[in-house]
Amino acid sequence: MKRFSTKAIHSGQGPDPATGSTVVPIYQTAIFNQEEVGRFGQYQYSRLANPTRDALEVCLADLEEGRHGLGFASGQAASAAVLSVLRPSDHIVLTSDLYGGTYGLAEVVLAGQGITAGWFDAADLETLKAAITPSTRLVWIESPTNPMLRLVDIAGAASICHERGVKLVVDNTFATPYFQRPLTLGADVVVHSMTKYIGGHSDIIAGAVVTSDPEIFGKVKTHQVLAGGICGPFDAWLALRGLKTLAVRMDRHAANAQRVAEFLSGHRMAEGVVYPGLPGHPQHGLAKRQMSGFGGIVTFRIKGGLTAAREFYKALKVFAFAESLGGVESLANHPATMSHGHIPAELRQRVGITESTVRLSVGIEDIEDLIEDLEQALGIAEEVGK
């Protein structure tokens, strides 16, 4: 059985049958010629299937140790496709600490379709048990969560869900299949924003769904074909290229993030530093059990409130002040006004997101440059606060 990095480079990516090209070509075409009436070839129309997207979907499924992969136009499109299995009067349970876009899908899109949502504490499976009702059809989790990096015991959550006849969906964007494979822990569906670590270079918008459940696959595939939110061939090719270096990039992201978290933990201007690789993280033991690495995200609060935070962001020189995460470059995000800006303030505060909360996506630059940049920016923020 091939190992991860070998699969990332070769799975679904044999030589092109038409030309022998070693690298999967970009089949930038909408249509494919057919032989005769009523006799169709493997490909007809790129909304239905495309050879470049097929290669990506096969590779993703193999890396997540699932049977079926599906590529979408964005992470949100992938999430919406999975949520399309729900029907009016159904109920979904989600982690209370999660990406703002997913919150919007639950509270705006699903609510408009007569689907209700419940919430639970990622770190407390007893609250999951209490949140599941007879009409619950899906449980949706992130692990680690965005941005507070709480972990869900995926195997434990899967056991609870399956006892109740409920499907478990895991957003695996932060961990990637390199550090965590939820299907092997009992989850039914994995979703990704491939915009992040899978693409890895902040130059695509794309999403993915992986599952081994034939019923869910059939429904999500039907949604992909009929709703049309597909991953285009060029984005699929870029995602395939990103997958080839995922392992080496994630090792560097995690090593740099560990150093950044340790630096911040000892800095006078940082408080509430959260990173699963820190021994002081309340779920450090769980992280070691269900993950093979701790990821590239570090979250903390700047002392001095919003005023200090503003100066910190303005002073950064290597870290870019920008949305998103998971690229080779380091990014600093202000969750309260960016990724989680449309979540009501009281809900943000309940999960720990304050006006001074910072989410760092630690890139693969030289670690000394990253720490020096944080040091000087925190120093400027401190001076302003005096």
Buried (B, 14 or more C-beta within 10 A) or exposed (E): EEEBBEBBBEBBBEEBEEEEEEEBBBBEEEEBEEEEEEEEEEBEEBBEBBBBBBBBBBBBBBBBBBBBBBBBBBBBBBBBBBBBBBEEEBBBBBBBBBBBBBBBBBBEBBEEEEBBBBBBBBBEBEBBEEBBEEEBBBBBBBBBBBBBBBBBBBBBBBBBBEEBEBBBBBBBBBBBBBBBBBBBBBBBBBBBBBBBBBBBBBEBBBBBBBBBBEEBBEBBBEBBBEBEBBBBBEBBBBBBBBBBBBBEBBBBBBBBBBBBBBBBBEBEBBEBBBBBBBEEBEBBEBBEEBBBBBBBBBBBBBBBEBBBBBBBBEBBEBBBBBEBBBBBBBBBBBBBEBBBEEBEEEBBBEBBBBBBBBBBBBBBBEBEEBBEBBEBBBBBBBEBBE
